[in-house]
Amino acid sequence: MRVSLAAAGQSDSCLFTVVASGPQAGSRPSVFQTHTVAMNQFSALFKQLGASGAKIVSVTPVSEQIPAATNGNESHPVPDVAKVAPTKKKVTSTAPKAKPHGDVPVNTYKPKNPYLGKVKDNYSLVKDGAIGRVQHITFDLSEADPKLQYVEGQSIGIIPEGTDAKGKPHKMRLYSIASTRHGDNYEDDTVSLCVRQLEYKNDEGEQIFGVCSTYLCDIEPGSSVKITGPVGKEMLLPDDEEANIIMLATGTGIAPMRTYIRRMFESRERKANGWNFKGKAWLFMGAPKTANLLYDEDFLHYEKEFPDNFRYTKAISREQQNSKGGRMYIQDRVLEHADEIFTMIEDPKTHIYLCGLRGMEPGIDEAMTAAAAAKGIDWSELRPKLKKAHRWNVETY
Ligand SMILES: Cc1cc2nc3c(=O)[nH]c(=O)nc-3n(C[C@H](O)[C@H](O)[C@H](O)COP(=O)(O)OP(=O)(O)OC[C@H]3O[C@@H](n4cnc5c(N)ncnc54)[C@H](O)[C@@H]3O)c2cc1C
Protein backbone atom coordinates (compact mmCIF):
# COMPACT_ATOMS: atom_id res chain seq x y z
CA MET A 1 0.00 0.00 0.00
CA ARG A 2 1.25 3.51 -0.80
CA VAL A 3 0.50 5.94 2.06
CA SER A 4 1.65 9.46 1.43
CA LEU A 5 4.03 10.71 4.13
CA ALA A 6 2.14 13.96 3.99
CA ALA A 7 -0.68 12.14 5.73
CA ALA A 8 1.17 12.58 9.01
CA GLY A 9 0.19 15.71 10.83
CA GLN A 10 -3.07 16.21 8.91
CA SER A 11 -6.10 17.26 10.89
CA ASP A 12 -9.31 15.22 11.05
CA SER A 13 -11.00 17.64 8.68
CA CYS A 14 -8.52 16.91 5.84
CA LEU A 15 -9.80 14.64 3.11
CA PHE A 16 -7.95 11.61 1.79
CA THR A 17 -8.37 9.52 -1.31
CA VAL A 18 -8.19 5.82 -0.52
CA VAL A 19 -7.70 3.52 -3.50
CA ALA A 20 -8.41 -0.15 -2.90
CA SER A 21 -8.30 -3.16 -5.17
CA GLY A 22 -11.35 -5.29 -4.72
CA PRO A 23 -11.70 -9.04 -4.81
CA GLN A 24 -11.79 -10.40 -8.32
CA ALA A 25 -15.18 -10.14 -9.96
CA GLY A 26 -15.94 -12.74 -12.62
CA SER A 27 -13.01 -13.09 -14.98
CA ARG A 28 -11.96 -9.48 -14.65
CA PRO A 29 -8.34 -9.26 -13.59
CA SER A 30 -8.80 -6.50 -11.02
CA VAL A 31 -11.38 -4.07 -9.72
CA PHE A 32 -10.41 -0.74 -8.20
CA GLN A 33 -12.51 1.36 -5.90
CA THR A 34 -11.87 4.84 -4.59
CA HIS A 35 -13.16 6.53 -1.45
CA THR A 36 -12.71 10.09 -0.31
CA VAL A 37 -12.85 10.25 3.50
CA ALA A 38 -11.71 12.32 6.45
CA MET A 39 -9.00 10.90 8.73
CA ASN A 40 -11.47 10.11 11.50
CA GLN A 41 -13.35 7.85 9.06
CA PHE A 42 -10.29 5.71 8.28
CA SER A 43 -10.94 3.02 10.82
CA ALA A 44 -14.55 2.43 9.69
CA LEU A 45 -13.53 2.39 6.02
CA PHE A 46 -10.54 0.08 6.57
CA LYS A 47 -12.78 -2.31 8.53
CA GLN A 48 -15.37 -2.30 5.76
CA LEU A 49 -12.72 -2.88 3.05
CA GLY A 50 -11.07 -5.64 5.06
CA ALA A 51 -14.41 -7.40 5.54
CA SER A 52 -15.09 -7.31 1.79
CA GLY A 53 -11.65 -8.76 1.01
CA ALA A 54 -10.38 -5.57 -0.64
CA LYS A 55 -6.72 -4.51 -0.33
CA ILE A 56 -5.74 -0.86 0.14
CA VAL A 57 -3.47 0.34 -2.65
CA SER A 58 -2.85 3.96 -1.66
CA VAL A 59 -3.91 6.71 0.71
CA THR A 60 -3.26 10.27 -0.47
CA PRO A 61 -4.31 13.54 1.13
CA VAL A 62 -6.48 15.55 -1.24
CA SER A 63 -4.40 18.63 -0.39
CA GLU A 64 -1.34 16.91 -1.91
CA GLN A 65 -3.13 16.45 -5.20
CA ILE A 66 -3.01 18.49 -8.36
CA PRO A 67 -3.17 22.23 -7.68
CA ALA A 68 -6.27 24.01 -8.89
CA ALA A 69 -7.91 20.60 -9.06
CA THR A 70 -11.30 21.65 -7.89
CA ASN A 71 -14.66 22.12 -9.44
CA GLY A 72 -16.31 22.90 -6.16
CA ASN A 73 -16.91 19.24 -5.38
CA GLU A 74 -14.71 18.60 -2.42
CA SER A 75 -14.89 14.86 -2.44
CA HIS A 76 -13.91 14.50 -6.12
CA PRO A 77 -12.07 17.61 -7.23
CA VAL A 78 -11.69 17.76 -10.99
CA PRO A 79 -8.95 19.64 -12.73
CA ASP A 80 -9.95 22.04 -15.38
CA VAL A 81 -7.66 20.95 -18.22
CA ALA A 82 -6.65 24.55 -18.76
CA LYS A 83 -5.96 25.22 -15.08
CA VAL A 84 -3.72 22.20 -14.63
CA ALA A 85 -1.19 23.71 -17.02
CA PRO A 86 2.03 24.66 -15.27
CA THR A 87 1.95 28.44 -15.01
CA LYS A 88 5.20 28.80 -16.95
CA LYS A 89 3.65 27.28 -20.04
CA LYS A 90 1.29 29.11 -22.32
CA VAL A 91 -2.21 28.03 -21.46
CA THR A 92 -3.44 28.54 -25.00
CA SER A 93 -2.43 25.05 -26.03
CA THR A 94 -4.29 23.35 -23.14
CA ALA A 95 -7.45 23.05 -25.16
CA PRO A 96 -6.20 23.17 -28.71
CA LYS A 97 -8.77 24.39 -31.15
CA ALA A 98 -10.37 21.57 -33.08
CA LYS A 99 -7.73 20.47 -35.54
CA PRO A 100 -9.07 21.10 -38.98
CA HIS A 101 -7.43 18.03 -40.52
CA GLY A 102 -8.94 19.33 -43.72
CA ASP A 103 -5.88 18.25 -45.67
CA VAL A 104 -6.09 14.64 -44.48
CA PRO A 105 -7.13 12.38 -47.37
CA VAL A 106 -10.32 10.36 -46.92
CA ASN A 107 -12.29 7.95 -49.09
CA THR A 108 -10.15 8.26 -52.19
CA TYR A 109 -11.36 4.75 -53.00
CA LYS A 110 -14.87 3.68 -52.01
CA PRO A 111 -16.26 0.12 -51.76
CA LYS A 112 -18.05 0.55 -55.12
CA ASN A 113 -14.81 1.53 -56.80
CA PRO A 114 -11.91 -0.03 -54.84
CA TYR A 115 -8.25 0.12 -55.83
CA LEU A 116 -6.75 -3.23 -56.81
CA GLY A 117 -3.44 -3.35 -54.97
CA LYS A 118 -0.86 -6.14 -55.40
CA VAL A 119 0.49 -7.88 -52.31
CA LYS A 120 4.23 -7.20 -52.04
CA ASP A 121 4.95 -9.00 -48.81
CA ASN A 122 3.21 -11.13 -46.19
CA TYR A 123 5.17 -12.42 -43.20
CA SER A 124 4.51 -13.57 -39.66
CA LEU A 125 5.02 -11.12 -36.82
CA VAL A 126 4.84 -13.68 -34.05
CA LYS A 127 7.45 -16.15 -32.87
CA ASP A 128 7.32 -19.88 -32.18
CA GLY A 129 5.05 -20.63 -29.24
CA ALA A 130 2.81 -17.62 -29.84
CA ILE A 131 -0.94 -17.80 -29.51
CA GLY A 132 -2.61 -17.40 -32.91
CA ARG A 133 -1.38 -15.82 -36.14
CA VAL A 134 -0.53 -12.19 -36.86
CA GLN A 135 0.85 -11.15 -40.25
CA HIS A 136 2.50 -8.00 -41.58
CA ILE A 137 1.13 -7.47 -45.09
CA THR A 138 2.32 -4.84 -47.57
CA PHE A 139 0.43 -3.72 -50.67
CA ASP A 140 1.81 -1.95 -53.73
CA LEU A 141 -0.02 1.32 -54.39
CA SER A 142 2.22 2.52 -57.22
CA GLU A 143 -0.44 2.05 -59.93
CA ALA A 144 -3.12 3.98 -58.04
CA ASP A 145 -4.60 6.85 -60.02
CA PRO A 146 -5.65 8.92 -58.18
CA LYS A 147 -2.85 8.24 -55.71
CA LEU A 148 -3.91 6.45 -52.53
CA GLN A 149 -2.33 8.76 -49.97
CA TYR A 150 -2.80 8.39 -46.23
CA VAL A 151 -1.35 9.62 -42.96
CA GLU A 152 -0.32 7.94 -39.71
CA GLY A 153 -3.33 6.88 -37.62
CA GLN A 154 -5.71 6.21 -40.52
CA SER A 155 -7.21 2.91 -41.68
CA ILE A 156 -7.92 1.29 -45.01
CA GLY A 157 -10.71 -1.08 -46.01
CA ILE A 158 -10.23 -4.53 -47.51
CA ILE A 159 -12.93 -6.38 -49.45
CA PRO A 160 -12.26 -10.13 -49.27
CA GLU A 161 -12.82 -12.36 -52.28
CA GLY A 162 -15.94 -14.50 -52.47
CA THR A 163 -19.50 -14.31 -51.22
CA ASP A 164 -21.25 -14.60 -47.89
CA ALA A 165 -23.85 -17.19 -46.80
CA LYS A 166 -26.53 -15.27 -48.73
CA GLY A 167 -24.45 -15.33 -51.91
CA LYS A 168 -23.71 -11.61 -51.69
CA PRO A 169 -20.18 -10.23 -52.10
CA HIS A 170 -18.38 -9.94 -48.78
CA LYS A 171 -18.47 -6.55 -47.08
CA MET A 172 -15.42 -4.38 -46.53
CA ARG A 173 -13.47 -4.70 -43.24
CA LEU A 174 -11.32 -1.92 -41.80
CA TYR A 175 -7.68 -2.31 -40.79
CA SER A 176 -5.44 0.26 -39.08
CA ILE A 177 -2.53 1.23 -41.27
CA ALA A 178 0.79 0.02 -39.81
CA SER A 179 3.18 1.95 -42.09
CA THR A 180 3.93 5.66 -42.17
CA ARG A 181 2.70 7.68 -45.15
CA HIS A 182 6.09 7.01 -46.77
CA GLY A 183 5.62 3.26 -46.54
CA ASP A 184 8.03 0.71 -45.11
CA ASN A 185 10.29 1.28 -48.14
CA TYR A 186 10.14 5.12 -47.85
CA GLU A 187 9.01 5.35 -51.48
CA ASP A 188 5.48 6.67 -50.89
CA ASP A 189 3.93 3.83 -52.86
CA THR A 190 3.00 1.10 -50.37
CA VAL A 191 0.76 0.56 -47.37
CA SER A 192 1.20 -2.10 -44.69
CA LEU A 193 -1.22 -3.74 -42.27
CA CYS A 194 -0.84 -5.85 -39.17
CA VAL A 195 -3.59 -8.48 -39.24
CA ARG A 196 -4.56 -11.07 -36.68
CA GLN A 197 -6.47 -14.10 -37.89
CA LEU A 198 -9.79 -14.13 -36.06
CA GLU A 199 -10.33 -17.55 -34.56
CA TYR A 200 -12.96 -18.72 -32.10
CA LYS A 201 -15.20 -21.66 -31.23
CA ASN A 202 -18.93 -21.27 -31.89
CA ASP A 203 -21.70 -22.57 -29.63
CA GLU A 204 -21.44 -26.01 -31.25
CA GLY A 205 -17.75 -26.15 -30.46
CA GLU A 206 -16.69 -25.74 -34.11
CA GLN A 207 -13.50 -23.84 -34.85
CA ILE A 208 -14.42 -20.70 -36.83
CA PHE A 209 -11.93 -18.54 -38.72
CA GLY A 210 -12.75 -14.95 -39.68
CA VAL A 211 -13.42 -14.37 -43.39
CA CYS A 212 -11.29 -11.33 -44.15
CA SER A 213 -8.54 -11.86 -41.60
CA THR A 214 -7.99 -15.42 -42.90
CA TYR A 215 -8.08 -14.17 -46.49
CA LEU A 216 -5.37 -11.62 -45.65
CA CYS A 217 -3.21 -13.85 -43.45
CA ASP A 218 -3.10 -16.51 -46.20
CA ILE A 219 -2.67 -14.18 -49.16
CA GLU A 220 0.27 -14.78 -51.50
CA PRO A 221 2.58 -12.03 -52.77
CA GLY A 222 1.48 -10.99 -56.28
CA SER A 223 -2.25 -11.43 -55.54
CA SER A 224 -4.54 -8.46 -56.15
CA VAL A 225 -6.64 -7.16 -53.27
CA LYS A 226 -9.55 -4.70 -53.27
CA ILE A 227 -8.56 -1.72 -51.13
CA THR A 228 -10.74 1.22 -50.05
CA GLY A 229 -10.09 4.38 -48.07
CA PRO A 230 -8.21 5.79 -46.39
CA VAL A 231 -10.55 6.65 -43.52
CA GLY A 232 -10.34 7.98 -39.98
CA LYS A 233 -9.33 11.18 -38.26
CA GLU A 234 -9.58 10.00 -34.64
CA MET A 235 -6.04 8.71 -34.27
CA LEU A 236 -4.03 11.43 -36.02
CA LEU A 237 -0.87 12.68 -34.37
CA PRO A 238 -0.61 16.34 -33.34
CA ASP A 239 1.72 18.41 -35.53
CA ASP A 240 3.62 19.75 -32.49
CA GLU A 241 7.17 18.35 -32.47
CA GLU A 242 7.25 18.86 -28.69
CA ALA A 243 4.07 16.91 -27.96
CA ASN A 244 4.24 13.99 -25.53
CA ILE A 245 2.55 10.83 -26.74
CA ILE A 246 1.35 8.09 -24.40
CA MET A 247 0.33 4.95 -26.30
CA LEU A 248 -1.72 2.09 -24.86
CA ALA A 249 -1.92 -0.87 -27.21
CA THR A 250 -2.89 -4.51 -27.10
CA GLY A 251 -2.39 -6.98 -29.95
CA THR A 252 -2.87 -5.48 -33.41
CA GLY A 253 -3.70 -2.17 -31.68
CA ILE A 254 0.03 -1.66 -32.10
CA ALA A 255 -0.50 -0.80 -35.82
CA PRO A 256 -1.12 2.96 -35.44
CA MET A 257 1.51 3.16 -32.67
CA ARG A 258 4.08 1.64 -35.03
CA THR A 259 3.36 4.43 -37.51
CA TYR A 260 3.82 7.13 -34.84
CA ILE A 261 6.99 5.57 -33.48
CA ARG A 262 8.54 5.12 -36.91
CA ARG A 263 7.65 8.71 -37.75
CA MET A 264 9.36 9.81 -34.54
CA PHE A 265 12.45 7.61 -34.41
CA GLU A 266 13.20 5.68 -37.59
CA SER A 267 16.16 7.50 -39.13
CA ARG A 268 15.20 7.27 -42.82
CA GLU A 269 11.63 8.09 -41.98
CA ARG A 270 12.73 11.17 -39.98
CA LYS A 271 14.69 12.35 -43.01
CA ALA A 272 11.70 11.74 -45.27
CA ASN A 273 9.19 13.54 -43.06
CA GLY A 274 11.31 16.39 -41.72
CA TRP A 275 9.29 16.17 -38.49
CA ASN A 276 11.86 16.52 -35.74
CA PHE A 277 10.06 14.98 -32.79
CA LYS A 278 11.46 16.29 -29.50
CA GLY A 279 8.78 15.24 -27.03
CA LYS A 280 8.43 12.14 -24.92
CA ALA A 281 6.78 9.01 -26.30
CA TRP A 282 5.78 6.19 -23.97
CA LEU A 283 4.42 2.91 -25.32
CA PHE A 284 2.52 0.51 -23.08
CA MET A 285 2.11 -2.78 -24.95
CA GLY A 286 -0.02 -5.69 -23.83
CA ALA A 287 0.42 -9.25 -25.14
CA PRO A 288 -0.30 -12.72 -23.74
CA LYS A 289 3.25 -14.04 -24.30
CA THR A 290 6.66 -12.71 -25.28
CA ALA A 291 6.30 -14.60 -28.56
CA ASN A 292 3.20 -12.47 -29.28
CA LEU A 293 4.95 -9.10 -28.90
CA LEU A 294 4.73 -7.30 -32.25
CA TYR A 295 7.64 -5.23 -33.63
CA ASP A 296 9.39 -5.72 -30.26
CA GLU A 297 12.97 -5.57 -31.63
CA ASP A 298 12.26 -2.27 -33.39
CA PHE A 299 10.91 -0.70 -30.22
CA LEU A 300 13.86 -1.98 -28.16
CA HIS A 301 16.18 -0.46 -30.75
CA TYR A 302 14.46 2.95 -30.61
CA GLU A 303 14.50 2.82 -26.80
CA LYS A 304 18.27 2.30 -26.91
CA GLU A 305 18.82 4.99 -29.51
CA PHE A 306 16.49 7.61 -27.98
CA PRO A 307 16.54 6.91 -24.21
CA ASP A 308 15.40 10.45 -23.36
CA ASN A 309 12.49 10.40 -25.76
CA PHE A 310 11.16 6.86 -25.92
CA ARG A 311 10.03 4.54 -23.18
CA TYR A 312 8.65 1.05 -23.72
CA THR A 313 6.69 -0.77 -21.01
CA LYS A 314 5.34 -4.24 -21.62
CA ALA A 315 2.58 -6.19 -19.89
CA ILE A 316 2.87 -9.86 -20.76
CA SER A 317 -0.17 -11.38 -19.11
CA ARG A 318 0.75 -15.06 -19.10
CA GLU A 319 4.37 -14.55 -18.07
CA GLN A 320 4.42 -11.58 -15.69
CA GLN A 321 2.58 -11.06 -12.42
CA ASN A 322 0.98 -7.89 -11.15
CA SER A 323 1.49 -6.68 -7.59
CA LYS A 324 -1.40 -8.87 -6.42
CA GLY A 325 0.04 -12.04 -7.90
CA GLY A 326 -2.44 -12.07 -10.81
CA ARG A 327 -1.75 -11.82 -14.52
CA MET A 328 -0.05 -8.65 -15.64
CA TYR A 329 -2.38 -6.69 -17.92
CA ILE A 330 -1.78 -3.31 -19.48
CA GLN A 331 -4.07 -1.67 -16.92
CA ASP A 332 -1.81 -2.98 -14.13
CA ARG A 333 1.12 -1.20 -15.77
CA VAL A 334 -0.97 1.96 -16.06
CA LEU A 335 -1.71 1.79 -12.34
CA GLU A 336 1.94 1.11 -11.49
CA HIS A 337 2.96 4.28 -13.33
CA ALA A 338 -0.10 6.31 -12.34
CA ASP A 339 1.86 9.18 -10.83
CA GLU A 340 4.09 9.66 -13.87
CA ILE A 341 1.20 9.28 -16.29
CA PHE A 342 -0.90 11.89 -14.53
CA THR A 343 2.06 14.22 -14.16
CA MET A 344 2.41 13.95 -17.95
CA ILE A 345 -1.31 14.55 -18.43
CA GLU A 346 -1.00 17.79 -16.46
CA ASP A 347 1.14 18.99 -19.36
CA PRO A 348 -1.22 20.22 -22.08
CA LYS A 349 1.18 18.90 -24.68
CA THR A 350 0.46 15.30 -23.69
CA HIS A 351 -1.83 13.23 -25.91
CA ILE A 352 -2.97 9.68 -25.18
CA TYR A 353 -3.80 7.03 -27.77
CA LEU A 354 -5.51 3.74 -27.07
CA CYS A 355 -5.97 1.00 -29.66
CA GLY A 356 -6.79 -2.71 -29.63
CA LEU A 357 -9.70 -5.01 -28.95
CA ARG A 358 -12.75 -3.33 -27.46
CA GLY A 359 -12.43 -5.51 -24.37
CA MET A 360 -9.37 -3.54 -23.23
CA GLU A 361 -11.36 -0.36 -22.60
CA PRO A 362 -13.06 -1.19 -19.25
CA GLY A 363 -9.75 -2.28 -17.68
CA ILE A 364 -7.97 0.87 -18.83
CA ASP A 365 -10.86 2.98 -17.65
CA GLU A 366 -10.77 1.38 -14.21
CA ALA A 367 -7.03 1.89 -13.96
CA MET A 368 -7.29 5.52 -15.10
CA THR A 369 -10.12 6.06 -12.59
CA ALA A 370 -8.03 4.69 -9.74
CA ALA A 371 -4.86 6.45 -10.89
CA ALA A 372 -6.72 9.75 -11.23
CA ALA A 373 -8.42 9.34 -7.88
CA ALA A 374 -5.05 8.96 -6.18
CA LYS A 375 -4.39 12.49 -7.45
CA GLY A 376 -7.83 13.73 -6.41
CA ILE A 377 -9.13 13.77 -9.96
CA ASP A 378 -12.42 12.38 -11.21
CA TRP A 379 -11.46 10.55 -14.41
CA SER A 380 -15.05 10.41 -15.69
CA GLU A 381 -15.04 14.22 -15.75
CA LEU A 382 -11.49 14.69 -16.98
CA ARG A 383 -11.70 12.19 -19.86
CA PRO A 384 -14.34 14.08 -21.91
CA LYS A 385 -12.34 17.27 -21.47
CA LEU A 386 -9.21 15.57 -22.77
CA LYS A 387 -11.23 14.11 -25.63
CA LYS A 388 -12.60 17.51 -26.56
CA ALA A 389 -9.05 18.84 -26.59
CA HIS A 390 -8.03 15.94 -28.94
CA ARG A 391 -5.79 14.58 -26.20
CA TRP A 392 -7.63 11.28 -25.51
CA ASN A 393 -7.90 9.24 -28.70
CA VAL A 394 -9.43 5.79 -28.80
CA GLU A 395 -9.87 3.26 -31.58
CA THR A 396 -11.03 -0.14 -30.43
CA TYR A 397 -12.78 -2.87 -32.40
C1 LIG B 1 -11.12 0.99 -37.20
C2 LIG B 1 -10.77 -0.49 -37.18
C3 LIG B 1 -9.46 -0.87 -37.26
C4 LIG B 1 -9.12 -2.22 -37.25
N1 LIG B 1 -7.80 -2.57 -37.32
C5 LIG B 1 -7.46 -3.86 -37.30
C6 LIG B 1 -6.07 -4.23 -37.37
O1 LIG B 1 -5.18 -3.38 -37.45
N2 LIG B 1 -5.77 -5.55 -37.37
C7 LIG B 1 -6.72 -6.53 -37.27
O2 LIG B 1 -6.38 -7.71 -37.28
N3 LIG B 1 -8.05 -6.20 -37.18
C8 LIG B 1 -8.43 -4.90 -37.22
N4 LIG B 1 -9.78 -4.57 -37.17
C9 LIG B 1 -10.77 -5.65 -37.14
C10 LIG B 1 -11.15 -6.05 -38.58
O3 LIG B 1 -11.86 -5.00 -39.20
C11 LIG B 1 -12.05 -7.29 -38.64
O4 LIG B 1 -13.17 -7.07 -37.83
C12 LIG B 1 -11.37 -8.57 -38.19
O5 LIG B 1 -10.25 -8.85 -39.01
C13 LIG B 1 -12.35 -9.75 -38.29
O6 LIG B 1 -12.85 -9.80 -39.60
P1 LIG B 1 -13.11 -11.21 -40.30
O7 LIG B 1 -13.70 -10.96 -41.62
O8 LIG B 1 -11.88 -12.04 -40.23
O9 LIG B 1 -14.16 -11.85 -39.32
P2 LIG B 1 -15.70 -12.21 -39.69
O10 LIG B 1 -15.75 -13.39 -40.55
O11 LIG B 1 -16.37 -10.96 -40.14
O12 LIG B 1 -16.20 -12.58 -38.26
C14 LIG B 1 -16.44 -11.60 -37.31
C15 LIG B 1 -17.68 -11.98 -36.56
O13 LIG B 1 -17.44 -13.20 -35.86
C16 LIG B 1 -18.14 -13.19 -34.66
N5 LIG B 1 -17.20 -13.44 -33.59
C17 LIG B 1 -15.97 -12.89 -33.43
N6 LIG B 1 -15.38 -13.35 -32.34
C18 LIG B 1 -16.25 -14.21 -31.78
C19 LIG B 1 -16.23 -15.00 -30.62
N7 LIG B 1 -15.17 -15.02 -29.81
N8 LIG B 1 -17.31 -15.76 -30.34
C20 LIG B 1 -18.40 -15.76 -31.15
N9 LIG B 1 -18.48 -15.01 -32.26
C21 LIG B 1 -17.42 -14.26 -32.56
C22 LIG B 1 -18.81 -11.85 -34.53
O14 LIG B 1 -20.14 -11.98 -34.96
C23 LIG B 1 -18.06 -10.98 -35.50
O15 LIG B 1 -18.82 -9.95 -36.02
C24 LIG B 1 -10.13 -3.21 -37.16
C25 LIG B 1 -11.45 -2.81 -37.07
C26 LIG B 1 -11.78 -1.48 -37.08
C27 LIG B 1 -13.23 -1.08 -36.98
The ligand as an SDF file (V2000), in Angstrom:
LIG
                    3D

 53 58  0  0  0  0  0  0  0  0999 V2000
  -11.1220    0.9920  -37.1970 C   0  0  0  0  0  0  0  0  0  0  0  0
  -10.7720   -0.4880  -37.1790 C   0  0  0  0  0  0  0  0  0  0  0  0
   -9.4580   -0.8740  -37.2580 C   0  0  0  0  0  0  0  0  0  0  0  0
   -9.1200   -2.2230  -37.2460 C   0  0  0  0  0  0  0  0  0  0  0  0
   -7.8040   -2.5690  -37.3220 N   0  0  0  0  0  0  0  0  0  0  0  0
   -7.4610   -3.8620  -37.3040 C   0  0  0  0  0  0  0  0  0  0  0  0
   -6.0720   -4.2320  -37.3730 C   0  0  0  0  0  0  0  0  0  0  0  0
   -5.1770   -3.3770  -37.4540 O   0  0  0  0  0  0  0  0  0  0  0  0
   -5.7660   -5.5530  -37.3660 N   0  0  0  0  0  0  0  0  0  0  0  0
   -6.7240   -6.5280  -37.2730 C   0  0  0  0  0  0  0  0  0  0  0  0
   -6.3790   -7.7150  -37.2760 O   0  0  0  0  0  0  0  0  0  0  0  0
   -8.0530   -6.2010  -37.1800 N   0  0  0  0  0  0  0  0  0  0  0  0
   -8.4300   -4.8970  -37.2170 C   0  0  0  0  0  0  0  0  0  0  0  0
   -9.7750   -4.5650  -37.1650 N   0  0  0  0  0  0  0  0  0  0  0  0
  -10.7710   -5.6500  -37.1410 C   0  0  0  0  0  0  0  0  0  0  0  0
  -11.1500   -6.0520  -38.5800 C   0  0  0  0  0  0  0  0  0  0  0  0
  -11.8630   -5.0040  -39.2030 O   0  0  0  0  0  0  0  0  0  0  0  0
  -12.0520   -7.2870  -38.6390 C   0  0  0  0  0  0  0  0  0  0  0  0
  -13.1700   -7.0690  -37.8310 O   0  0  0  0  0  0  0  0  0  0  0  0
  -11.3710   -8.5670  -38.1940 C   0  0  0  0  0  0  0  0  0  0  0  0
  -10.2510   -8.8470  -39.0120 O   0  0  0  0  0  0  0  0  0  0  0  0
  -12.3490   -9.7470  -38.2900 C   0  0  0  0  0  0  0  0  0  0  0  0
  -12.8530   -9.7990  -39.5970 O   0  0  0  0  0  0  0  0  0  0  0  0
  -13.1050  -11.2070  -40.3020 P   0  0  0  0  0  0  0  0  0  0  0  0
  -13.6970  -10.9570  -41.6220 O   0  0  0  0  0  0  0  0  0  0  0  0
  -11.8800  -12.0420  -40.2340 O   0  0  0  0  0  0  0  0  0  0  0  0
  -14.1580  -11.8500  -39.3170 O   0  0  0  0  0  0  0  0  0  0  0  0
  -15.6960  -12.2080  -39.6900 P   0  0  0  0  0  0  0  0  0  0  0  0
  -15.7460  -13.3900  -40.5480 O   0  0  0  0  0  0  0  0  0  0  0  0
  -16.3740  -10.9630  -40.1440 O   0  0  0  0  0  0  0  0  0  0  0  0
  -16.2020  -12.5810  -38.2590 O   0  0  0  0  0  0  0  0  0  0  0  0
  -16.4410  -11.6030  -37.3050 C   0  0  0  0  0  0  0  0  0  0  0  0
  -17.6790  -11.9820  -36.5580 C   0  0  0  0  0  0  0  0  0  0  0  0
  -17.4360  -13.2020  -35.8610 O   0  0  0  0  0  0  0  0  0  0  0  0
  -18.1420  -13.1940  -34.6580 C   0  0  0  0  0  0  0  0  0  0  0  0
  -17.1980  -13.4450  -33.5850 N   0  0  0  0  0  0  0  0  0  0  0  0
  -15.9720  -12.8850  -33.4290 C   0  0  0  0  0  0  0  0  0  0  0  0
  -15.3770  -13.3550  -32.3360 N   0  0  0  0  0  0  0  0  0  0  0  0
  -16.2480  -14.2130  -31.7770 C   0  0  0  0  0  0  0  0  0  0  0  0
  -16.2320  -15.0040  -30.6200 C   0  0  0  0  0  0  0  0  0  0  0  0
  -15.1660  -15.0250  -29.8130 N   0  0  0  0  0  0  0  0  0  0  0  0
  -17.3120  -15.7570  -30.3410 N   0  0  0  0  0  0  0  0  0  0  0  0
  -18.3960  -15.7600  -31.1460 C   0  0  0  0  0  0  0  0  0  0  0  0
  -18.4800  -15.0090  -32.2620 N   0  0  0  0  0  0  0  0  0  0  0  0
  -17.4220  -14.2600  -32.5620 C   0  0  0  0  0  0  0  0  0  0  0  0
  -18.8110  -11.8530  -34.5340 C   0  0  0  0  0  0  0  0  0  0  0  0
  -20.1400  -11.9770  -34.9580 O   0  0  0  0  0  0  0  0  0  0  0  0
  -18.0620  -10.9810  -35.5000 C   0  0  0  0  0  0  0  0  0  0  0  0
  -18.8200   -9.9500  -36.0240 O   0  0  0  0  0  0  0  0  0  0  0  0
  -10.1310   -3.2110  -37.1550 C   0  0  0  0  0  0  0  0  0  0  0  0
  -11.4520   -2.8120  -37.0660 C   0  0  0  0  0  0  0  0  0  0  0  0
  -11.7810   -1.4790  -37.0770 C   0  0  0  0  0  0  0  0  0  0  0  0
  -13.2310   -1.0810  -36.9780 C   0  0  0  0  0  0  0  0  0  0  0  0
  1  2  1  0
  2  3  1  0
  2 52  2  0
  3  4  2  0
  4  5  1  0
  4 50  1  0
  5  6  2  0
  6  7  1  0
  6 13  1  0
  7  8  2  0
  7  9  1  0
  9 10  1  0
 10 11  2  0
 10 12  1  0
 12 13  2  0
 13 14  1  0
 14 15  1  0
 14 50  1  0
 15 16  1  0
 16 17  1  0
 16 18  1  0
 18 19  1  0
 18 20  1  0
 20 21  1  0
 20 22  1  0
 22 23  1  0
 23 24  1  0
 24 25  2  0
 24 26  1  0
 24 27  1  0
 27 28  1  0
 28 29  2  0
 28 30  1  0
 28 31  1  0
 31 32  1  0
 32 33  1  0
 33 34  1  0
 33 48  1  0
 34 35  1  0
 35 36  1  0
 35 46  1  0
 36 37  1  0
 36 45  1  0
 37 38  2  0
 38 39  1  0
 39 40  1  0
 39 45  2  0
 40 41  1  0
 40 42  2  0
 42 43  1  0
 43 44  2  0
 44 45  1  0
 46 47  1  0
 46 48  1  0
 48 49  1  0
 50 51  2  0
 51 52  1  0
 52 53  1  0
M  END
$$$$
